[in-house]
């Protein structure tokens, strides 16, 4: 997968790191995700595919259940 690709969070593979490029959806959900650290520019790691998916972001593990209310778009980071 190219590191220039922008894709929905749920298409990452477990263990992949990515940078959040957009959080779209219902404003209340977007604001709540930002409060939890999931915002444009943050780096996260997909720990488990879902639903629910488990991510590591801002020093915490977060469980995101499938929802039509929001969508997180990420850019995969090159492996070190």
Secondary structure by P-SEA (a helix, b strand, c coil): cccccccccccccccbbbbbccccccaaaaaaaaaacccccbbbbbccccccbbbbcccbbbbbcccccbbbbbbbcccc
